[in-house]
Amino acid sequence: MPLKKFKPVTPGQRFRISLTYEELTKHRPEKRLRKRIQKHAGRNNQGRLTVRHRGGGNKVLYRLIDFRHTKKIGIPGKVAAIEYDPFRTCFIMLVIYADGEKLYHIAPDGIKVGAQILTKEKAKIRIGNRLQLQNIPIGFEIHNLELIPGKGGQIIRSAGSSARLISLEGTYAQVELPSKEIRFVRKDCYATVGRVSNPDHNLISLGKAGRARWKGLRPEVQGKAMNPVDHPHGGGEGGTKIGLVHPKTPWGAPALGFKTRKRNKWTSRFIIKTRKGKQLIKTE
């Protein structure tokens, strides 16, 4: 999708880069496939702030997306519209199936209104079709990949992302994820052929802080600009250094080069090669 720059008639438009949205064919969501979600402004069920820099923003309706496609196995569908979704970076498509039911799916890049899609164990290799990994040729791009059979697509759903099928051996397939991690996935898991739509999303520039507030994003402030009670970097006169050997998070943990995630042994056993390039499982 082409990008659009603006004449700098105002300060907020000087650095703004937006999409033209010429792919979109419908601007109001389907009534039966929308839902209002209560905003929480980054707070949990106890009212405590757990995610910073959230709050405000325009009222938006959540679109009910079908990530499984399994209840329409063998039933052909026709793409009726390409729509914008405020809750995700990619576009979505409204599909009308042969039995008359309408469902939202993630739109692959390059799909057009009127295209036919099909979900089946073994189907024609075409953009938008969803089939099992064991029936997809090696080297093809895929997205909306299942990790557990029948659970529905869990990964590779953001704008412009895609994975690549490397090999099919035994019970498992080897898939290279967008992060360059290579892992085992069961061959009977479903995936959609093609790349996710809106690949130019990373080139967007909001141009002004107000546009971020419309999206529900609040300002971020450096720790050294705060008071000592608010951040370990706080205090001092003017723009002084943080005064620490190692930077810290607002909660006192090391901020750079410190591993904060615990290894999940149940899922890590399927990783062949990490995104850092470390080989964990020998496949030869």
C-alpha positions as CSV (number, residue, x, y, z in Angstrom):
1,M,0.0,0.0,0.0
2,P,1.4,3.5,-0.9
3,L,2.4,5.9,1.8
4,K,1.2,9.5,1.9
5,K,3.2,12.5,3.1
6,F,1.6,15.8,4.0
7,K,2.5,19.4,3.3
8,P,3.8,21.0,6.5
9,V,1.1,23.6,6.8
10,T,0.9,22.7,10.5
11,P,3.7,21.4,12.9
12,G,1.8,18.2,13.4
13,Q,1.8,17.5,9.7
14,R,5.5,18.2,9.0
15,F,6.7,14.7,9.9
16,R,3.4,12.8,9.5
17,I,3.5,9.7,7.2
18,S,0.2,7.9,6.8
19,L,-1.2,5.1,4.6
20,T,-3.5,5.9,1.8
21,Y,-5.9,3.1,2.8
22,E,-6.8,2.6,-0.8
23,E,-7.2,-1.2,-0.2
24,L,-10.1,-0.7,2.2
25,T,-13.5,-1.2,0.6
26,K,-15.8,-0.9,3.7
27,H,-15.6,1.6,6.5
28,R,-18.2,0.4,9.0
29,P,-18.0,-3.0,10.8
30,E,-20.6,-5.7,10.4
31,K,-23.1,-5.3,13.1
32,R,-23.3,-8.9,14.1
33,L,-19.5,-9.2,14.3
34,R,-18.7,-6.3,16.6
35,K,-18.5,-5.9,20.3
36,R,-17.9,-3.1,22.8
37,I,-15.0,-3.7,25.2
38,Q,-14.7,-1.9,28.5
39,K,-11.5,0.1,28.7
40,H,-9.2,-0.4,31.8
41,A,-6.5,2.2,31.1
42,G,-3.8,-0.3,32.0
43,R,-5.3,-1.3,35.4
44,N,-6.0,-4.8,36.6
45,N,-9.0,-6.1,38.5
46,Q,-7.7,-4.5,41.7
47,G,-7.5,-1.1,40.1
48,R,-3.7,-1.0,40.2
49,L,-1.6,0.2,37.2
50,T,0.0,-2.8,35.6
51,V,0.7,-1.4,32.1
52,R,2.0,2.1,31.9
53,H,1.2,4.8,29.3
54,R,-2.3,3.6,28.6
55,G,-5.6,5.6,28.9
56,G,-8.0,7.8,27.0
57,G,-8.4,7.4,23.3
58,N,-11.4,7.3,21.0
59,K,-14.2,4.9,21.5
60,V,-13.8,1.8,19.2
61,L,-15.7,-1.4,18.6
62,Y,-13.9,-4.8,18.8
63,R,-14.3,-6.9,15.7
64,L,-14.8,-10.6,16.4
65,I,-12.1,-12.4,14.4
66,D,-12.3,-16.1,13.6
67,F,-8.7,-17.4,13.9
68,R,-9.6,-21.0,13.6
69,H,-11.6,-21.3,10.4
70,T,-12.3,-24.9,11.5
71,K,-16.1,-24.7,11.6
72,K,-16.1,-23.9,7.9
73,I,-13.9,-26.8,6.7
74,G,-14.7,-27.7,3.2
75,I,-17.1,-24.7,2.7
76,P,-15.9,-22.1,0.2
77,G,-16.1,-18.5,1.0
78,K,-15.9,-15.2,-0.9
79,V,-14.1,-12.1,0.2
80,A,-16.8,-9.4,0.5
81,A,-14.7,-6.5,1.9
82,I,-11.4,-5.4,3.2
83,E,-11.7,-3.4,6.4
84,Y,-9.6,-1.5,9.0
85,D,-9.4,-2.9,12.5
86,P,-8.4,-0.5,15.3
87,F,-7.3,-3.3,17.6
88,R,-4.6,-4.8,15.3
89,T,-1.9,-3.6,12.9
90,C,-3.1,-5.6,9.9
91,F,-6.3,-5.3,7.9
92,I,-9.2,-7.8,8.2
93,M,-11.5,-9.3,5.5
94,L,-15.2,-10.0,5.7
95,V,-15.9,-13.4,4.2
96,I,-19.3,-14.6,3.1
97,Y,-19.5,-18.4,3.0
98,A,-21.6,-20.6,0.8
99,D,-24.0,-21.3,3.7
100,G,-24.7,-17.6,4.1
101,E,-22.7,-17.0,7.3
102,K,-20.3,-14.0,7.5
103,L,-17.0,-14.1,9.4
104,Y,-14.0,-11.9,9.9
105,H,-10.5,-13.2,9.1
106,I,-7.0,-11.7,9.0
107,A,-6.5,-10.4,5.5
108,P,-3.4,-11.7,3.6
109,D,-1.4,-9.3,1.6
110,G,-2.6,-9.0,-2.0
111,I,-6.0,-10.5,-1.6
112,K,-8.8,-8.8,-3.5
113,V,-12.5,-8.4,-3.0
114,G,-14.3,-11.3,-4.8
115,A,-11.5,-13.8,-4.2
116,Q,-12.4,-17.3,-3.2
117,I,-10.9,-18.9,-0.1
118,L,-11.2,-22.4,1.3
119,T,-10.2,-24.1,4.6
120,K,-9.5,-27.8,4.1
121,E,-6.9,-30.4,5.1
122,K,-5.6,-30.4,1.6
123,A,-6.6,-27.6,-0.7
124,K,-5.2,-25.6,-3.6
125,I,-2.1,-23.5,-2.7
126,R,-3.5,-20.0,-3.1
127,I,-3.3,-16.8,-1.0
128,G,-6.0,-16.9,1.7
129,N,-6.5,-20.7,1.7
130,R,-6.0,-22.5,5.0
131,L,-4.7,-26.0,5.2
132,Q,-2.5,-28.3,7.2
133,L,1.2,-27.9,7.3
134,Q,1.8,-31.4,5.8
135,N,0.0,-30.3,2.6
136,I,1.9,-27.0,2.1
137,P,4.9,-27.1,-0.2
138,I,8.3,-26.4,1.5
139,G,9.4,-22.8,1.2
140,F,6.0,-21.2,1.1
141,E,5.1,-18.2,3.2
142,I,2.4,-18.8,5.9
143,H,0.7,-16.9,8.7
144,N,-1.9,-17.3,11.4
145,L,-0.2,-20.5,12.5
146,E,-1.6,-23.0,15.1
147,L,0.7,-24.3,17.8
148,I,-1.9,-26.8,19.2
149,P,-4.2,-28.6,16.8
150,G,-7.7,-27.2,16.9
151,K,-6.8,-24.2,19.1
152,G,-6.7,-21.7,16.2
153,G,-4.0,-19.4,14.9
154,Q,-1.8,-18.0,17.8
155,I,1.3,-16.5,16.1
156,I,2.3,-14.6,13.0
157,R,-0.8,-12.3,13.0
158,S,0.8,-8.8,12.9
159,A,1.1,-6.6,9.9
160,G,3.5,-7.8,7.2
161,S,4.7,-10.8,9.1
162,S,5.1,-14.3,7.7
163,A,6.8,-17.6,8.5
164,R,8.5,-20.0,6.1
165,L,8.0,-23.8,6.0
166,I,11.5,-25.4,6.0
167,S,10.9,-29.1,6.1
168,L,8.5,-31.9,6.9
169,E,9.9,-34.8,8.9
170,G,8.0,-37.4,10.9
171,T,5.2,-36.0,13.1
172,Y,6.6,-32.4,13.0
173,A,7.3,-29.6,10.5
174,Q,10.1,-27.2,10.9
175,V,9.0,-23.6,10.6
176,E,11.2,-20.5,10.5
177,L,9.4,-17.7,12.4
178,P,9.7,-13.9,11.6
179,S,12.3,-13.6,14.4
180,K,14.4,-16.2,12.6
181,E,13.7,-18.8,15.3
182,I,13.2,-22.3,13.9
183,R,10.9,-24.6,15.8
184,F,8.9,-27.8,15.5
185,V,5.2,-27.6,14.9
186,R,2.9,-30.6,14.5
187,K,2.1,-31.3,10.8
188,D,-1.6,-31.5,11.5
189,C,-1.7,-27.8,12.6
190,Y,-3.4,-25.4,10.2
191,A,-1.8,-22.3,8.7
192,T,-2.9,-19.8,6.1
193,V,-1.0,-19.3,2.9
194,G,0.6,-15.9,2.2
195,R,1.9,-12.9,4.2
196,V,-0.2,-10.8,6.5
197,S,-1.6,-7.5,5.0
198,N,-0.4,-4.0,5.6
199,P,3.4,-4.5,5.3
200,D,4.1,-0.8,5.3
201,H,2.8,-0.4,8.9
202,N,6.3,0.1,10.3
203,L,6.8,3.2,8.1
204,I,3.9,5.1,9.7
205,S,4.8,8.3,11.6
206,L,2.0,9.8,13.7
207,G,3.5,13.3,13.4
208,K,2.2,14.7,16.7
209,A,1.5,13.6,20.3
210,G,-2.2,14.3,19.9
211,R,-2.6,11.5,17.4
212,A,-1.0,9.1,19.9
213,R,-3.6,10.2,22.5
214,W,-6.4,9.4,20.1
215,K,-5.1,5.9,20.0
216,G,-5.1,5.6,23.8
217,L,-1.4,6.1,24.3
218,R,-0.2,8.4,27.1
219,P,3.2,10.2,27.3
220,E,6.5,8.5,28.3
221,V,9.0,10.3,30.5
222,Q,12.6,9.5,31.1
223,G,13.5,8.3,34.5
224,K,16.2,10.9,35.1
225,A,13.5,13.6,34.7
226,M,11.6,12.2,37.7
227,N,12.0,12.6,41.4
228,P,14.0,10.0,43.4
229,V,10.8,8.7,44.9
230,D,9.4,7.9,41.4
231,H,12.5,6.3,39.7
232,P,16.0,5.1,40.6
233,H,17.3,7.5,38.0
234,G,15.5,10.4,39.4
235,G,16.9,13.5,41.3
236,G,19.9,15.7,40.7
237,E,20.3,19.1,39.2
238,G,19.2,19.7,35.6
239,G,20.2,17.2,33.0
240,T,22.7,15.3,35.0
241,K,23.6,11.6,34.5
242,I,21.7,8.9,36.3
243,G,24.6,8.3,38.8
244,L,24.5,4.5,38.6
245,V,26.8,2.0,37.2
246,H,24.0,0.1,35.5
247,P,20.6,1.5,34.4
248,K,17.6,0.3,36.3
249,T,13.9,-0.1,35.6
250,P,11.4,1.9,37.7
251,W,11.2,-1.1,40.0
252,G,14.9,-1.4,40.6
253,A,15.8,-4.3,38.3
254,P,18.7,-4.1,35.8
255,A,17.4,-2.5,32.6
256,L,19.9,-3.5,29.9
257,G,21.3,-6.9,29.2
258,F,19.4,-8.6,32.0
259,K,17.2,-11.6,31.2
260,T,13.8,-11.3,32.8
261,R,12.0,-14.2,31.2
262,K,12.0,-17.7,32.7
263,R,12.5,-20.5,30.3
264,N,9.3,-22.6,29.6
265,K,10.6,-26.1,29.4
266,W,7.4,-27.4,28.0
267,T,7.5,-25.2,24.9
268,S,11.3,-24.6,24.7
269,R,11.8,-28.3,23.8
270,F,10.3,-27.5,20.4
271,I,12.9,-24.8,19.6
272,I,15.5,-26.0,17.1
273,K,17.4,-22.7,16.7
274,T,16.9,-19.6,18.8
275,R,16.4,-16.1,17.3
276,K,19.9,-15.4,18.5
277,G,21.3,-18.2,16.2
278,K,22.0,-20.7,19.0
279,Q,21.4,-24.3,17.8
280,L,19.5,-26.2,20.5
281,I,18.4,-29.4,18.6
282,K,20.5,-31.1,16.0
283,T,18.3,-32.1,13.1
284,E,20.9,-34.0,11.0
